[in-house]
Amino acid sequence: MAKPGSRGGKPGARSRLRIIAGRWRGRLVAFDDVPGLRPTPDRVRETVFNWLTPYLPGARCLDLFAGSGALGLEALSRGAAEAVMVDADRRVTDTLAEQAGILGAEHARIVHADVLSFLGGPAQAFDLVFLDPPYGQDLLGPCCQRLETRGWLAPGARIYLEAERELGVPEVPADWEVVRSKQAGQVGYHLAVRRITA
């Protein structure tokens, strides 16, 4: 996740994270030290992907506020068919494109866009969505509503939600059910399922 429109940090400064499992297990991915960028911690990522393991092979994934790319690239490493990674910061998306190229992640698509604007555009249905917006901007609810009402979710889609711990379990659209919920440090993280309706 990167704060929309953020720039700065030390010019050229980069950090790295390690892909946990799958095709690129152990590979390091670089990301820029952009203000507000908050990669999902390794321990949280491992738990989340344990939850998602049965649903990853062949899944179409949407990684919103993609930031470091930790979630989208991990999903591809573990067998997802496609990952569309969206972020508003040009520095972030340029680095994501570079890192995807280094990995040979031919099924990664990097989109430079404001997430709410992107979700207001032409939709395609995804099986799995990662939603990790910047803290303190009240973006989780509006993003969830657009995902649900504008055709972004396949029946039975899984939606990963990450937010400030103090917010508790997030309110989600009526057709979603929060099936997993945990906390780590200041992070609350949750997994919702979109009910399959007739």
C-alpha positions, 0 to 999 in steps of 0.5 A: 500500500502507498499513500495516494499521491505520495512522493519523497523518502530518500531519493533512490532509497529502497527496501526489500522483502522476501517472497515466502513460497511458490515459484519464486520462493526466497526471491527478494523484491525491492520497493521504494521507501515512499512515505506511507508505504506499509508492506504487509508484515511477513507473519501476516502474509504467511497467515493470509496465504495459508487461508488462501492456499486452496483458492490460489491456483488459477485465480484472477487477483486484484491488488489495490493500493499495491505498494511493495507488490508483496501480496500480488507477487506472492499470489502469482508465485503460488499459482494465481493466473493473473494479478492486476496491481493498482497504485496511485504513486508513479514511483511505486508502479514504475518499481513494481513493473521493474520487479515484475520484469526481473521475476519474469512475472508475465501475468502481472499487470501494473496500473498507475491509477487512483484506486477509487477512480479505477474502481469506477471504470469498466469492471472485470470480475476477480476471484481474489482481491487484496484491499490494503488502503492507507490508514486514516483516510476512510477508504475501506468502505468506499472501496468495498462498495465499489467492488460489490456494486460495479461488477469487480467480484466473481461469485464466491470471491475472497476479499482480504482487508487490512486496516488499523487494529483499533477499527476492529472487524470492518463493516462489509457489504450485505452479501459478504461474510467476514470468515477470518479475523486476526491482529498483529501489532497495529494491524487488523487483517480479515478475510471476507467471502462474497456469498454465491447468490442465485 
